């Protein structure tokens, strides 16, 4: 009887801990030294989303013997107002997001590439055109960048949003990278870009 009571309380305690602390999650690592399935990857550009778009790009596995990786490559050809983008999304098993969640991305730009890039997240229950972004300017060598959940800003076509759900307490379903043509009111970027990606993790 004592053993049965103990087991019952233990099961109750475990169930209660799952209910009270569901955001703990398990670290999710995308090893980009291995090929992903076609169903996992989606590349979007202003040319694929809008009639007047001219930018293009791709996300390709490079089976380099010494250092296999994915290559995010393309060109940005924005409209006069700066509208233009290339995104590479990776679908993942849903991942809880908490205050302690960090996103890490291990990348290396091509020689001479001075583009600003964005890490992009998409949680469940949010319109597919809305993404949460954190920007970075890669150095000229391989580097691991780390972002807290508070570094990500909800964004819709270059506009910051304030009336959308927070990342914290939500489930993440997609991660990716993006290049945009307009960085600010009078700051633009255009031309070819190339970024090697070795790993993305959410932990």
C-alpha angles and dihedrals in degrees: 000000000000090000092049091049090050092051091047092052091045092053090047091050093050092048091047092050090054090052096045098040107032094140097069092091129168123275112263119209126188107202104205093187084083127060118259124219118264089243091060097055128068125174117199128184136175086255092058094044103037134040095230097044119124105175122106141182150143145215111229135178113237110202095204110171095222101034117010114194146144121269119215103198139160145097134278116219104170129193117254088268091054097255109151138109148164120206133184113198126193119199115220140181104276112274127199115238121213138167088271096052117122129188117210127190126186111205145156125199124219116260109281094014108138099167124135111235134198131219105217130201131189120194127196119275096030127112110265091237091060118083135173110232140195117184129216138175109218119226117230092268142053110292140169112228122198128200131184120221088255091061092069119093123198109242139182117189092328096318122115113234127211103176100065132096118278119247092236111091093017133104120250115222105168138029130182152131132268142187120204132193098223121054098169144340094299102009120098138164130200142164135057122340135182130185128177115216121199104169144356121195137179114199 
